[in-house]
Structure formats: structure tokens, C-alpha cells
Amino acid sequence: MKIRPAEQTDCPELARLRWQVRIEEDGESAAFEEQEFLTECARFFSQGIKDGSHICWLAVEDEFIVSHICVQIVPMIPRPLRIEDRYGYLTNSYTLPAYRNKGIGSQLLEHVIEWANEQDLELLIVWPSDRAVSFYERLGFDPKNDILQLTLRAYDEPSS
């Protein structure tokens, strides 16, 4: 298993996997046609890779993506202790069903944590699904934090 950052050529496959995970988790309803979604999502990944705002880490077996985790880099407002600081928001974490429960996701997340430390990120945050909470807790994520959330619209509300 090789772990590497995504490249521009990976964007169409990342978009396809994003479609797959959302349909798997949210059911078969979609506000957009699949091809329209794939085009726009691949564009989003491509832009994030290009401008450095998103780093997508891949677990690859025989050049086939079997798992991935994306990190959105969020710049922080300067403060007296650090003029420049950033944190990482973990999102779009997915492992193909046939590769689950084999430690691949854990290896990938451990790599992301090591990379985040090397980047001197202040912290990593994630809003996991209920079934993924224990996965993140096993690798040191603490469910007790100061983050409060105000939901402004339903997560699954389609755009108008």
C-alpha cells in the first residue's frame, strides 16, 4: 500500500469516489445529474490542489485509489503569539468497502497526522459520521472540544 498526495490526474477519480460515498451515505437521491456533479467536483478538487487549500491523501494499491482523506487548510487570524497559523479540517474520508477493517484507513490517518505535525498545523478537526467516531477516537481525536455549531440549513438540502 502506497500513501501519497493526490495529483491533478487523480481529480476525476476523487470526484467519482465522492459521488459513491455520498450516495452510499445519503441514499440514492441527488439534486444533480451524476455527470454534472463529477465535472464540478473534479474541478473543485483540481482548484484545491492547485492553490494548496486542499491536500487529499490517497492510499493506493496497484495505482488504484482504495482510501482517501482530504485536509482543507484553514488560515487563522493573526494573534500576538503567532502572526501566521493554520489548522486542518478533515473531510471526504472514505475507504472502499472491500478494503475496510484492514487498517488502511488508520495508516492513512496516521500519515495525515504526521504530515499535519510537520506542517505545524495547530489542530485537526473533523465532523465524522456516527459510525466513524470510534475510528477517530482510536487515533487520538477528542470528542470533548470547544466547537459549537449553528446549523443554518439541513445538510441534505439541495441547492436552489
Residue pairs with C-beta under 8 A, 6 or more apart in sequence:
1 59
1 60
1 61
1 66
1 104
1 107
2 59
2 60
2 61
3 57
3 58
3 59
3 60
3 107
3 108
3 111
4 57
4 58
4 60
5 55
5 56
5 57
5 58
6 14
6 45
6 49
6 55
6 56
6 57
6 58
6 68
7 49
8 46
8 49
8 50
10 45
10 56
10 58
10 65
11 42
11 43
11 45
11 46
11 49
12 38
12 42
13 65
14 41
14 42
14 45
14 56
14 65
14 68
14 92
15 37
15 38
15 39
15 41
15 42
15 44
15 45
16 38
17 65
17 68
17 94
17 96
18 41
18 92
18 94
19 34
19 37
19 38
19 41
20 94
21 92
21 94
22 30
23 30
25 129
26 156
30 37
31 158
31 159
32 40
45 54
45 56
47 53
48 54
48 56
48 70
48 72
49 55
49 56
52 73
53 72
53 73
54 70
54 71
54 72
54 73
55 70
55 71
55 73
55 115
56 68
56 69
56 70
56 71
56 92
57 68
57 69
57 70
57 71
57 108
57 111
57 112
57 115
58 65
58 67
58 68
58 108
59 65
59 66
59 67
59 68
59 95
59 99
59 104
59 105
59 107
59 108
60 66
61 99
66 95
66 96
66 99
66 104
67 94
67 95
67 96
67 99
67 104
67 105
67 108
68 92
68 93
68 94
68 108
69 90
69 92
69 93
69 105
69 108
69 109
69 112
70 90
70 91
70 92
70 93
71 88
71 89
71 90
71 91
71 112
71 116
71 124
72 88
72 89
72 91
73 86
73 87
73 88
73 121
74 86
74 87
74 88
74 89
75 84
75 85
75 86
76 82
76 85
76 86
76 87
76 122
78 84
78 85
79 85
85 122
86 119
86 121
86 122
87 121
87 122
87 123
87 124
87 125
88 116
88 119
88 121
88 123
88 124
88 125
89 124
89 125
89 126
90 112
90 124
90 125
90 126
91 126
93 105
93 109
93 126
93 128
93 132
95 104
95 105
105 135
106 135
106 138
106 139
109 135
109 136
109 139
110 139
112 124
113 124
113 139
113 140
116 124
124 141
125 145
125 147
126 136
126 141
128 135
128 136
133 143
137 143
